[in-house]
Structures are given as C-alpha cells and as structure tokens.
C-alpha cells in the first residue's frame, strides 16, 4: 500500500525524484534545488528557521549551498525537525544509541519514496558496479524486526531489489548471528562458483570472523564476490584497526580488499557515501550528484584550508523534510574526488560540535 504524500510536499517530492533520476548535475543545478529546499524548510520547519535566523541566513540571502546553516547531528535527539507533523510521516528512522535509555535521534520521512530512490541509484552504481542478481548474505536484522532502523531498511531493500532469490538476513534480534546458516550459504556459493555479496554492520563481521576462527574455517569465494561493511563497532564487538579488519576479511572469505567496500551513512541523512574498495586505508569516500560535502571548523562554521582536518558537513538534497545540511561529529580531509574519513571529533573539534548543538537548541527554544 502506497503511503499518501501530504499535499504540501507533492511538488517537492516530484522535483526531487526527477533530480535524482538525472545522470549528474551542474553546480548551478545543485544550487537551484538546494535553494528551493532551503526556502521550503525555512518556511515549514520552525526549529530550523529559528536557528537560521540566529545565523543571519534566510532564503533571500542565500547565494549557494555552502551558505546553508548545517544542523548539528546531535540536535536530532532534542528537536523535532520536520516540515509536516510526525503523524503524517510514513517512516521515522531512529539512531541505535549505545546505552539503555539514551534519547535517540529521529529523522522523519513523510514518504519513503525519495529515500528509497536515493539508496537504490547510489547502491547500484557504487557497490554492484554492473553485477546483477547476486545472492546476498545480510549480517543485520531484517527491517520487519527493526522498522525504525535506516540500516535495516537499506539492507533489506538491497536484497529485495538486487539480490538473487534465497538471500536473507542471518542476524535476528532474538537469537543473534546464525553462524551455521552463513557458513552453509558461503559453502554453497563456493561450490557453485557463483559470486556472492556479504553485507552488514562492521560489528557483525567481527563476530562472524571470530566464529570462523574458532571453527578453523575459511572460504575462497568465487571471483566477483564482494563485501560491504558499515556502521563501525559502537561497543558491540571488539574493535579492529582498518588494515587488520580488511586483512581479516581477505583471509576469511578470499575477497580482495579492493572488493571490500565501506558504506558511510547515518540515520540523520537520506543518502550514503561509498569508497571504491579498501586496498589502501583510509579510502576516499564520495556521494552521488545530489550530495555535497564541506570540511569545516565547527566553532566558526567556515571551511578549513585545503588539506587540513575539519568536521564533515554534508548537504544531502534527498533529506528534504528535516534539514538538507548536517554538521556531523566526524573528522575528515577533503580530496579532489571526495573526502577521507578519519574518525570521531576529539578535543577542540568535539568542543566545537558541542557548542554548535548548544547554539541550535538555544535558538530552537527561543
């Protein structure tokens, strides 16, 4: 059953779906859509409007996407950022949180259609790279179990849209990782010579690696097989340095590091970033044509000089209902074709992110 799009949003959704369907865009085209969405959010998202006014920015002043004030990512936990009432939203994705009782960030989606198109178009180009109907082993619960998880939606949609029949999730909330099931699926692919894709949370891969090591098991998956990991560890497993992690994947599955793709995404956005494999780490991440990234000083909001570390700020046009511009708590360095993701903000950068959150909340509650 299709969820009806609120009348207020129908022109916005139609415009975005057409834009996402394009094969790329010019800077001027990106700025035009960004300006339209900023004006829409300024008019209909009250906490965000107050924040922008405090920053001295309004639609008539905007001269390009870089001037759109980015919402600190932690503000999604404390403010309701949406242009329509939450009750009118088809899906509300929530952050996982790391402690019991922690307030979760929420991103409201009046229609999931834009999010789905963003995911499918980018996933097909960056991960599949021409492959079709691959068996998919998912190391994360199905979205039927975790309806408010954007990662569960992402993986389930990947399997439904691009996976061969029989692919499924091998992790459940109730019983955890089905190691026997994963091993059976990988053994079948190995014996049949059919490439297979393993996709899941980084922490789930660590649990699987430990289980295979305990069984003295390793696979030599067919050429063309590939791996996608995402999400980091979040205290859900032991943590591995990137080189050690990807080397362990090679040993366990026989998939070369250039076929081990890392996806970088977050609940508060509606699009994902990918690298082109991890033969060398850190790898360059980049997004689709409807996303742009700045590297900023969180205290000033200004771009840092080329080659210097700063905090990543993303402008994701698919994030049309809450805020297109997001200030993360991730440190990175800009490159010619994207950015290097270097970890979480620490020290002065973390303090700058906290002050940005405080500023947003003071403005939103004014």
FENQUIRA-V351730 format. One record per backbone hydrogen bond with DSSP energy under -1.0 kcal/mol. CO is the residue of the C=O (numbers start at 0). NH is the residue of the N-H. E is the energy in kcal/mol with one decimal. If there is no record, write none. Layout:
BEGIN
CO_NH_E / CO_NH_E
END
This chain:
BEGIN
5_8_-1.9 / 5_9_-1.0 / 8_12_-2.9 / 9_13_-2.6 / 10_14_-2.2 / 11_15_-2.3 / 12_16_-2.8 / 13_17_-1.8 / 14_18_-1.9 / 15_19_-3.0 / 16_20_-1.3 / 18_21_-1.0 / 21_23_-1.1 / 25_29_-2.3 / 26_30_-2.6 / 27_31_-2.0 / 28_32_-2.0 / 29_33_-2.7 / 30_34_-2.5 / 31_35_-1.8 / 32_36_-2.5 / 33_37_-2.5 / 34_38_-2.2 / 35_39_-2.0 / 36_40_-2.8 / 37_41_-2.8 / 38_42_-1.7 / 39_43_-1.5 / 40_44_-2.6 / 44_48_-2.5 / 45_49_-2.3 / 46_50_-1.7 / 47_51_-2.5 / 48_52_-2.5 / 49_53_-2.0 / 50_54_-1.7 / 51_56_-2.9 / 52_55_-1.2 / 57_60_-1.8 / 57_61_-1.0 / 63_66_-1.9 / 64_67_-1.6 / 70_326_-2.7 / 71_74_-1.9 / 72_75_-1.5 / 73_76_-1.7 / 74_78_-2.2 / 75_105_-1.4 / 84_87_-2.2 / 85_88_-1.8 / 90_108_-2.7 / 92_106_-2.5 / 98_101_-1.8 / 104_94_-2.2 / 106_92_-2.2 / 108_89_-1.2 / 108_90_-2.0 / 111_115_-2.6 / 112_116_-2.3 / 113_117_-2.5 / 114_118_-2.5 / 115_119_-2.8 / 116_120_-2.4 / 117_121_-1.7 / 118_122_-2.7 / 119_123_-2.3 / 120_124_-1.4 / 121_125_-2.7 / 122_126_-2.3 / 122_127_-1.7 / 123_128_-1.4 / 127_130_-1.9 / 133_163_-2.0 / 134_196_-2.7 / 135_167_-1.1 / 136_198_-2.8 / 137_169_-3.1 / 138_200_-1.2 / 141_144_-1.6 / 141_145_-1.5 / 145_148_-1.8 / 147_93_-3.4 / 148_152_-1.9 / 149_153_-2.5 / 150_154_-2.6 / 151_155_-2.3 / 152_156_-2.6 / 153_157_-2.0 / 154_158_-2.2 / 155_159_-2.4 / 156_160_-2.5 / 157_161_-2.7 / 158_162_-1.1 / 163_166_-1.6 / 167_137_-2.3 / 169_177_-3.2 / 171_175_-2.0 / 175_171_-1.8 / 176_178_-1.4 / 177_181_-2.2 / 178_182_-2.7 / 179_183_-2.2 / 180_184_-2.2 / 181_185_-2.6 / 182_186_-2.5 / 183_187_-2.1 / 184_188_-2.0 / 185_189_-2.5 / 186_190_-2.4 / 187_191_-2.3 / 188_192_-1.3 / 188_193_-1.1 / 195_225_-1.8 / 196_136_-2.8 / 197_227_-2.6 / 198_138_-3.3 / 199_229_-1.1 / 200_204_-1.7 / 201_205_-1.7 / 202_206_-2.0 / 203_207_-2.3 / 204_208_-3.1 / 205_209_-2.4 / 206_210_-2.0 / 207_211_-2.6 / 208_212_-2.3 / 209_213_-2.1 / 210_214_-1.2 / 211_216_-2.8 / 212_215_-1.2 / 221_224_-1.9 / 225_197_-1.9 / 226_260_-3.1 / 227_199_-2.0 / 228_262_-2.5 / 229_201_-2.7 / 231_202_-1.1 / 232_235_-2.5 / 240_244_-2.6 / 241_245_-2.6 / 242_246_-2.2 / 243_247_-1.9 / 244_248_-1.8 / 245_249_-2.0 / 246_250_-2.2 / 247_251_-2.3 / 248_252_-2.5 / 249_253_-2.2 / 251_218_-3.0 / 252_220_-2.4 / 255_258_-2.1 / 256_259_-1.6 / 256_277_-2.7 / 258_226_-2.2 / 260_228_-2.1 / 263_272_-2.6 / 265_268_-1.6 / 272_263_-2.8 / 273_285_-1.9 / 284_338_-2.0 / 285_273_-2.2 / 287_290_-1.7 / 289_316_-2.4 / 291_314_-3.3 / 293_312_-2.6 / 294_303_-2.4 / 295_310_-3.1 / 296_300_-3.5 / 301_296_-2.6 / 304_307_-2.1 / 309_331_-2.7 / 310_295_-3.0 / 311_327_-2.5 / 312_293_-3.1 / 313_325_-2.9 / 314_291_-2.0 / 315_318_-1.8 / 317_319_-1.5 / 323_315_-3.0 / 324_70_-2.6 / 325_313_-2.0 / 326_72_-2.7 / 328_344_-2.7 / 329_311_-2.7 / 330_341_-3.0 / 331_309_-2.0 / 332_339_-2.7 / 337_334_-2.6 / 338_284_-3.1 / 339_332_-1.4 / 342_330_-3.5 / 345_348_-1.4 / 346_350_-2.2 / 347_351_-2.4 / 348_352_-2.0 / 349_353_-2.2 / 350_354_-2.4 / 351_355_-1.8 / 352_356_-2.0 / 353_357_-2.4 / 354_358_-2.4 / 355_359_-2.2 / 356_360_-2.6 / 357_361_-2.4 / 358_362_-2.2 / 359_363_-2.9 / 360_364_-2.0
END
